[in-house]
Amino acid sequence: MKRKILIAIVFIFVIMQFIPSGRPDNNPVPEKDLLDAIDVPGEVATILKATCYDCHSQQVTYPWYSYVAPISFLVSRDVREGRKKLDFGHWADLSKRKQIKALDEISEEIESGEMPMKIYPIMHPDAKLTDAQRQQLMDWCESCSDQILN
Amino acid sequence: MKKTILTITVLVFLSGFFAISTAFKVIDTQKEAAPEDMLTIPDSVNAVLKNKCFDCHHTGSKSMKAKMKLKIDKLPMLSKKKLISKLDNIAESVEKKDMPPKKFLKKYPEHALTDAESKILIDWANNAADALMK
């Protein structure tokens, strides 16, 4: 009986690998990316790359386990939905108004701890933000927004 | 003599206090008045906001999520940047029909926006946000 269950689990796992996860491709356009389009202080750029760019950009690095179902489904969904909300890879395409909104919402999400998603730093220890880093990001959002307005 | 000096001191003190407090009042009203200039809410818009949005989106609301996103009563107190962000979001979420939430409307269909009401909100929020960008 136990063996049958085990075989069934292995069978399901193998079949699962053939279901396409719809992993979004990277289509980077250099001059449209936030970090190319505007001057971002080095430290902030590093934090953004480590904590946000794996979903909110066109420079997603897919780790090996993101090719294994069912994790692949989760990663693909997160990238798809992350980009829909905010894609730093197309920053230059946003109107000034949308940029100001994006910066305000980034700040809100960081302050409330909604972002980065709790699950993300488990496999990406670099993405674990200290309070100082959170503040640094929020301050950057504020000053960046001021620059856009002026 | 002593009594007169005392009375004068008290009077000077009181008038000084009065002067300072009114001075502060002037500063206070200026502080509050400035942001109000940034945002005018016409009656037609106010009616829609009040009837269709306010129940969830105000400071005393029970919905933490709705409150975190938007507190209509606090709109006049926001900074320019925040205001642009909130107005853009109002226009976008009404336009995309994300708001009012479909789940909520199942329970409270009377909160659905008519096409005319949606247009009132979207036009106002877009114009107000663009005006702030200038």
Boltz contact constraints between the chains, C-beta under 6 A:
constraints:
  - contact:
      token1: [A, 97]
      token2: [B, 88]
      max_distance: 6.0
  - contact:
      token1: [A, 97]
      token2: [B, 129]
      max_distance: 6.0
  - contact:
      token1: [A, 97]
      token2: [B, 133]
      max_distance: 6.0
  - contact:
      token1: [A, 100]
      token2: [B, 81]
      max_distance: 6.0
  - contact:
      token1: [A, 100]
      token2: [B, 84]
      max_distance: 6.0
  - contact:
      token1: [A, 101]
      token2: [B, 85]
      max_distance: 6.0
  - contact:
      token1: [A, 101]
      token2: [B, 88]
      max_distance: 6.0
  - contact:
      token1: [A, 104]
      token2: [B, 81]
      max_distance: 6.0
  - contact:
      token1: [A, 104]
      token2: [B, 82]
      max_distance: 6.0
  - contact:
      token1: [A, 104]
      token2: [B, 85]
      max_distance: 6.0
  - contact:
      token1: [A, 145]
      token2: [B, 81]
      max_distance: 6.0
